[in-house]
């Protein structure tokens, strides 16, 4: 039986004490991203001590309640190359 709570990105932003509408999340990402590829989400200088503690705990938790929204935020805040710019994107 699946006992995990399926949290959303909006729920994560609420838990972090941040405005949590879709537009607010887009603004946050635009303002704070992209993070360097080698920088972990929890190493970004954008978090308060309380937010960082929650994110670190959420990342390490075994229950997975926050795993999907954490990963989603991580992807959104990191710069990803366009597919055409990736090695082997256009094999000859």
DSSP file (Angstrom, degrees, kcal/mol; ACC not computed):
  #  RESIDUE AA STRUCTURE BP1 BP2  ACC     N-H-->O    O-->H-N    N-H-->O    O-->H-N    TCO  KAPPA ALPHA  PHI   PSI    X-CA   Y-CA   Z-CA
    1    1 A X              0   0    0      0, 0.0     2,-0.7     0, 0.0     0, 0.0   0.000 360.0 360.0 360.0 132.8    0.0    0.0    0.0
    2    2 A X        +     0   0    0      1,-0.1     0, 0.0     2,-0.0     0, 0.0  -0.708 360.0 170.7 -82.1 114.2    1.3    3.4   -1.0
    3    3 A X        +     0   0    0     -2,-0.7    -1,-0.1    60,-0.1     2,-0.1   0.331  37.9 115.0-106.9   6.5    1.3    5.6    2.2
    4    4 A X        -     0   0    0      1,-0.1     2,-0.5    60,-0.0    60,-0.1  -0.446  66.3-125.3 -76.2 150.4    3.3    8.5    0.8
    5    5 A X        -     0   0    0     -2,-0.1     2,-1.4    58,-0.1    -2,-0.1  -0.837  20.7-130.7 -91.9 130.0    1.6   11.9    0.4
    6    6 A X        -     0   0    0     -2,-0.5     2,-0.1    60,-0.1    60,-0.1  -0.669  32.3-168.8 -87.8  94.1    1.9   13.2   -3.1
    7    7 A X        -     0   0    0     -2,-1.4     2,-0.2    58,-1.0    62,-0.2  -0.426   6.7-143.8 -81.5 155.4    3.2   16.7   -2.6
    8    8 A X     >  -     0   0    0     -2,-0.1     4,-2.0     1,-0.1     5,-0.1  -0.664  28.7-105.7-112.5 170.2    3.3   19.3   -5.3
    9    9 A X  H  > S+     0   0    0     -2,-0.2     4,-2.3     1,-0.2     5,-0.2   0.877 123.6  55.3 -61.1 -38.1    5.8   22.0   -6.2
   10   10 A X  H  > S+     0   0    0      1,-0.2     4,-2.2     2,-0.2    -1,-0.2   0.905 106.1  51.0 -62.1 -40.6    3.2   24.5   -4.8
   11   11 A X  H  > S+     0   0    0      2,-0.2     4,-2.7     1,-0.2    -2,-0.2   0.899 108.2  52.8 -61.4 -41.1    3.1   22.5   -1.5
   12   12 A X  H  X S+     0   0    0     -4,-2.0     4,-1.9     2,-0.2    -2,-0.2   0.926 109.0  48.3 -61.6 -45.3    6.9   22.7   -1.4
   13   13 A X  H  <>S+     0   0    0     -4,-2.3     5,-2.9     2,-0.2     4,-0.3   0.895 111.3  50.5 -64.0 -39.5    6.9   26.5   -1.8
   14   14 A X  H ><5S+     0   0    0     -4,-2.2     3,-1.6     1,-0.2    -2,-0.2   0.934 109.7  50.7 -60.6 -45.3    4.2   26.8    0.9
   15   15 A X  H 3<5S+     0   0    0     -4,-2.7    -2,-0.2     1,-0.3    -1,-0.2   0.831 108.6  52.2 -62.5 -32.6    6.3   24.7    3.2
   16   16 A X  T 3<5S-     0   0    0     -4,-1.9    -1,-0.3    -5,-0.2    -2,-0.2   0.492 117.7-114.5 -80.8  -3.7    9.3   26.9    2.5
   17   17 A X  T < 5S+     0   0    0     -3,-1.6     2,-0.3    -4,-0.3    -3,-0.2   0.766  74.0 130.6  76.0  25.5    7.2   30.0    3.4
   18   18 A X  S   <S-     0   0    0     -5,-2.9    -1,-0.3    -6,-0.2    -2,-0.1  -0.773  72.7 -85.9-109.1 153.7    7.4   31.3   -0.1
   19   19 A X        -     0   0    0     -2,-0.3     9,-0.1     1,-0.1    -1,-0.1  -0.359  45.8-164.4 -54.1 138.2    4.6   32.6   -2.4
   20   20 A X        +     0   0    0      4,-0.1    -6,-0.1    -7,-0.1    -7,-0.1   0.273  40.3 117.4-124.1  12.2    3.3   29.4   -4.0
   21   21 A X  S  > S-     0   0    0      1,-0.1     4,-2.4    -8,-0.1     5,-0.2  -0.377  77.1-108.3 -72.4 162.8    1.2   30.2   -7.0
   22   22 A X  H  > S+     0   0    0      1,-0.2     4,-2.3     2,-0.2     5,-0.2   0.899 122.6  50.1 -57.1 -41.3    2.4   29.0  -10.4
   23   23 A X  H  > S+     0   0    0      1,-0.2     4,-2.2     2,-0.2    -1,-0.2   0.897 109.2  51.4 -65.7 -40.0    3.3   32.5  -11.4
   24   24 A X  H  > S+     0   0    0      2,-0.2     4,-2.4     1,-0.2    -2,-0.2   0.900 109.8  49.7 -62.8 -40.8    5.2   33.1   -8.1
   25   25 A X  H  X S+     0   0    0     -4,-2.4     4,-2.5     2,-0.2    -2,-0.2   0.913 109.6  50.6 -65.6 -42.9    7.2   29.9   -8.7
   26   26 A X  H  X S+     0   0    0     -4,-2.3     4,-2.4     1,-0.2    -1,-0.2   0.911 111.4  49.3 -60.6 -41.6    8.1   31.0  -12.3
   27   27 A X  H  X S+     0   0    0     -4,-2.2     4,-2.4     2,-0.2    -2,-0.2   0.915 109.8  51.1 -63.2 -43.4    9.2   34.4  -10.9
   28   28 A X  H  X S+     0   0    0     -4,-2.4     4,-2.4     1,-0.2     5,-0.2   0.928 112.0  46.5 -59.2 -46.9   11.3   32.7   -8.2
   29   29 A X  H  X S+     0   0    0     -4,-2.5     4,-2.1     1,-0.2    -1,-0.2   0.905 113.0  49.2 -64.6 -42.1   13.0   30.5  -10.8
   30   30 A X  H  < S+     0   0    0     -4,-2.4    -1,-0.2    -5,-0.2    -2,-0.2   0.870 115.3  44.8 -64.6 -36.3   13.6   33.4  -13.2
   31   31 A X  H  < S+     0   0    0     -4,-2.4    -2,-0.2    -5,-0.2    -1,-0.2   0.853 125.6  28.6 -76.5 -35.8   15.1   35.5  -10.3
   32   32 A X  H  < S+     0   0    0     -4,-2.4     2,-0.2    -5,-0.2    -2,-0.2   0.541 102.3 125.7-108.1  -8.7   17.3   32.8   -8.8
   33   33 A X     <  +     0   0    0     -4,-2.1    45,-0.1    -5,-0.2    44,-0.1  -0.585  32.4  47.3-106.0 171.0   18.2   30.6  -11.7
   34   34 A X        -     0   0    0     43,-0.6    44,-0.3    -2,-0.2     2,-0.2   0.575  63.0-164.5 -82.6 147.4   20.0   29.2  -13.4
   35   35 A X  B     -a   78   0A   0     42,-3.7    44,-1.3     1,-0.1    -1,-0.1  -0.610  37.7 -90.5 -83.2 151.2   22.3   27.7  -10.8
   36   36 A X    >   -     0   0    0     -2,-0.2     3,-1.9     1,-0.1    -1,-0.1  -0.351  36.5-118.3 -59.9 145.0   25.6   26.3  -12.0
   37   37 A X  T 3  S+     0   0    0      1,-0.3    -1,-0.1    -3,-0.1    -2,-0.1   0.820 113.3  51.9 -56.0 -34.3   25.4   22.7  -13.0
   38   38 A X  T 3  S+     0   0    0      2,-0.1     2,-0.6     0, 0.0    -1,-0.3   0.524  90.0  94.6 -84.0  -4.1   27.9   21.6  -10.3
   39   39 A X  S <  S-     0   0    0     -3,-1.9     5,-0.1     2,-0.0    -4,-0.1  -0.782  72.3-135.2 -94.1 121.5   26.0   23.4   -7.5
   40   40 A X    >>  -     0   0    0     -2,-0.6     3,-1.9     1,-0.1     4,-0.6  -0.367  22.4-115.3 -68.1 151.5   23.6   21.3   -5.5
   41   41 A X  G >4 S+     0   0    0      1,-0.3     3,-1.1     2,-0.2    -1,-0.1   0.885 118.3  53.1 -54.3 -40.8   20.2   22.8   -4.8
   42   42 A X  G 34 S+     0   0    0      1,-0.2    -1,-0.3    13,-0.1    14,-0.1   0.539 103.8  57.7 -76.7  -5.3   21.0   22.8   -1.1
   43   43 A X  G <4 S+     0   0    0     -3,-1.9    -1,-0.2     3,-0.0    -2,-0.2   0.486  78.6 114.2 -98.0  -5.9   24.3   24.7   -1.8
   44   44 A X    X<  -     0   0    0     -3,-1.1     3,-0.9    -4,-0.6    -9,-0.0  -0.418  69.6-134.0 -67.7 139.2   22.5   27.6   -3.4
   45   45 A X  T 3  S+     0   0    0      1,-0.2    -1,-0.1    -2,-0.1    -3,-0.1   0.171  88.1  88.5 -80.0  21.4   22.9   30.9   -1.4
   46   46 A X  T 3   +     0   0    0    -14,-0.1     2,-0.3     2,-0.1    -1,-0.2   0.494  68.7  88.6 -96.9  -4.5   19.2   31.6   -1.9
   47   47 A X    <   -     0   0    0     -3,-0.9     2,-0.1    -5,-0.1    -5,-0.0  -0.722  68.9-131.7-103.0 144.2   17.8   29.8    1.2
   48   48 A X     >  -     0   0    0     -2,-0.3     4,-2.7     1,-0.1     5,-0.2  -0.345  39.9-100.4 -73.6 169.6   17.3   30.9    4.7
   49   49 A X  H  > S+     0   0    0      1,-0.2     4,-2.3     2,-0.2     5,-0.1   0.911 125.2  48.2 -59.9 -42.3   18.7   28.7    7.4
   50   50 A X  H  > S+     0   0    0      2,-0.2     4,-2.2     1,-0.2    -1,-0.2   0.904 112.2  48.3 -66.5 -41.6   15.2   27.3    8.1
   51   51 A X  H  > S+     0   0    0      2,-0.2     4,-2.8     1,-0.2     5,-0.2   0.919 112.1  49.5 -63.8 -43.5   14.5   26.7    4.4
   52   52 A X  H  X S+     0   0    0     -4,-2.7     4,-2.7     1,-0.2     5,-0.2   0.904 109.2  52.0 -62.8 -41.8   17.9   24.9    4.0
   53   53 A X  H  X S+     0   0    0     -4,-2.3     4,-2.3    -5,-0.2    -1,-0.2   0.922 112.4  45.8 -61.2 -43.7   17.2   22.7    7.0
   54   54 A X  H  X S+     0   0    0     -4,-2.2     4,-3.2     2,-0.2     5,-0.2   0.938 113.2  48.7 -65.5 -46.2   13.8   21.7    5.5
   55   55 A X  H  X S+     0   0    0     -4,-2.8     4,-2.3     1,-0.2    -2,-0.2   0.903 112.6  48.6 -61.1 -41.5   15.2   21.1    2.0
   56   56 A X  H  X S+     0   0    0     -4,-2.7     4,-1.7    -5,-0.2    -1,-0.2   0.924 114.4  45.5 -64.4 -44.0   18.1   19.0    3.4
   57   57 A X  H  X S+     0   0    0     -4,-2.3     4,-1.4    -5,-0.2    -2,-0.2   0.914 112.7  50.7 -64.5 -43.0   15.7   17.0    5.6
   58   58 A X  H  < S+     0   0    0     -4,-3.2     8,-0.3     1,-0.2    -2,-0.2   0.884 109.9  50.7 -62.6 -39.1   13.3   16.5    2.7
   59   59 A X  H  < S+     0   0    0     -4,-2.3    -1,-0.2    -5,-0.2    -2,-0.2   0.864 115.3  41.9 -66.9 -36.6   16.1   15.3    0.4
   60   60 A X  H  < S+     0   0    0     -4,-1.7    -1,-0.2    -5,-0.2    -2,-0.2   0.614  87.9 115.4 -87.7 -13.3   17.3   12.8    2.9
   61   61 A X     <  -     0   0    0     -4,-1.4     3,-0.3    -3,-0.2     6,-0.0  -0.257  57.0-149.2 -62.8 142.5   13.9   11.5    4.0
   62   62 A X  S    S+     0   0    0      1,-0.2    -1,-0.1     2,-0.1    -4,-0.0   0.653  87.0  71.9 -84.2 -16.5   13.1    7.9    3.2
   63   63 A X  S    S-     0   0    0      1,-0.1    -1,-0.2   -60,-0.0   -60,-0.1   0.728  88.1-142.0 -78.5 -20.2    9.3    8.4    2.8
   64   64 A X    >>  +     0   0    0     -3,-0.3     3,-0.7    -6,-0.2     4,-0.6   0.544  55.7 135.0  76.6   6.6    9.6   10.3   -0.5
   65   65 A X  T 34 S+     0   0    0      1,-0.2   -58,-1.0     2,-0.1     4,-0.3   0.876  83.7  27.9 -54.9 -38.3    6.9   12.8    0.2
   66   66 A X  T 3> S+     0   0    0     -8,-0.3     4,-2.4     1,-0.1    -1,-0.2   0.399  93.7  98.9-105.8   1.9    8.9   15.7   -1.0
   67   67 A X  H <> S+     0   0    0     -3,-0.7     4,-2.7     1,-0.2     5,-0.2   0.918  83.9  46.0 -60.3 -48.1   11.2   13.9   -3.6
   68   68 A X  H  X S+     0   0    0     -4,-0.6     4,-2.6     2,-0.2    -1,-0.2   0.947 116.2  42.7 -65.4 -49.0    9.2   14.8   -6.7
   69   69 A X  H  > S+     0   0    0     -4,-0.3     4,-2.6     2,-0.2    -1,-0.2   0.887 114.2  53.1 -65.7 -33.6    8.8   18.5   -6.0
   70   70 A X  H  X S+     0   0    0     -4,-2.4     4,-2.5     2,-0.2    -2,-0.2   0.949 112.3  44.5 -60.8 -48.7   12.4   18.7   -4.8
   71   71 A X  H  X S+     0   0    0     -4,-2.7     4,-2.5    -5,-0.2    -2,-0.2   0.894 111.8  53.2 -62.5 -40.4   13.6   17.2   -8.0
   72   72 A X  H  X S+     0   0    0     -4,-2.6     4,-2.4    -5,-0.2    -1,-0.2   0.928 111.3  45.4 -61.7 -45.2   11.3   19.4  -10.0
   73   73 A X  H  X S+     0   0    0     -4,-2.6     4,-2.2     2,-0.2    -2,-0.2   0.905 110.8  54.6 -64.7 -40.5   12.6   22.5   -8.4
   74   74 A X  H  X S+     0   0    0     -4,-2.5     4,-0.9     1,-0.2    -2,-0.2   0.924 111.0  44.9 -58.1 -46.4   16.2   21.3   -8.8
   75   75 A X  H >< S+     0   0    0     -4,-2.5     3,-0.6     1,-0.2    -1,-0.2   0.916 112.4  51.8 -64.4 -43.7   15.6   20.8  -12.6
   76   76 A X  H 3< S+     0   0    0     -4,-2.4    -1,-0.2     1,-0.2    -2,-0.2   0.857 111.0  47.4 -63.5 -35.0   13.9   24.2  -12.9
   77   77 A X  H 3< S+     0   0    0     -4,-2.2   -42,-3.7    -5,-0.1   -43,-0.6   0.614 100.0  78.4 -85.8 -11.9   16.7   26.1  -11.1
   78   78 A X  B << S-a   35   0A   0     -4,-0.9     2,-0.4    -3,-0.6   -42,-0.1  -0.782  83.7-118.4-100.1 143.3   19.5   24.5  -13.1
   79   79 A X        -     0   0    0    -44,-1.3     2,-0.4    -2,-0.4    -2,-0.1  -0.626  31.2-168.5 -78.2 128.1   20.5   25.5  -16.6
   80   80 A X        -     0   0    0     -2,-0.4     3,-0.1    -4,-0.1    -5,-0.0  -0.959  20.9-117.7-120.0 137.0   20.1   22.7  -19.1
   81   81 A X        -     0   0    0     -2,-0.4     2,-0.1     1,-0.1     5,-0.1  -0.310  34.6 -99.8 -69.0 153.9   21.4   22.8  -22.6
   82   82 A X    >>  -     0   0    0      1,-0.1     3,-1.5     3,-0.0     4,-0.5  -0.422  34.5-113.8 -65.6 150.1   19.1   22.7  -25.6
   83   83 A X  G >4 S+     0   0    0      1,-0.3     3,-1.4     2,-0.2    -1,-0.1   0.875 117.0  57.7 -55.9 -39.5   19.0   19.2  -27.1
   84   84 A X  G 34 S+     0   0    0      1,-0.3    -1,-0.3     5,-0.1     5,-0.2   0.733 104.3  53.1 -65.6 -21.6   20.6   20.5  -30.3
   85   85 A X  G <4 S+     0   0    0     -3,-1.5    -1,-0.3     4,-0.1    -2,-0.2   0.502  88.7 101.2 -90.6  -5.0   23.6   21.7  -28.2
   86   86 A X  S X< S-     0   0    0     -3,-1.4     3,-1.7    -4,-0.5     4,-0.3  -0.501  86.3 -94.4 -82.3 148.7   24.2   18.4  -26.5
   87   87 A X  T 3  S+     0   0    0      1,-0.3    -1,-0.1    -2,-0.2     4,-0.1  -0.314 111.0  13.3 -58.4 142.7   27.0   16.0  -27.7
   88   88 A X  T >  S+     0   0    0      2,-0.1     3,-0.6     1,-0.1    -1,-0.3   0.679  85.4 130.9  64.5  19.5   25.8   13.4  -30.2
   89   89 A X  T <  S+     0   0    0     -3,-1.7     2,-0.4     1,-0.3    -2,-0.1   0.868  81.3  28.9 -68.7 -35.5   22.5   15.3  -30.7
   90   90 A X  T 3  S-     0   0    0     -4,-0.3    -1,-0.3    -6,-0.1    -2,-0.1  -0.649  86.5-163.8-124.0  73.4   22.8   15.1  -34.4
   91   91 A X    <         0   0    0     -3,-0.6    -4,-0.0    -2,-0.4    -2,-0.0  -0.292 360.0 360.0 -62.0 142.1   24.8   11.9  -35.1
   92   92 A X              0   0    0      0, 0.0    -1,-0.1     0, 0.0    -2,-0.0   0.415 360.0 360.0 -91.7 360.0   26.3   11.7  -38.6
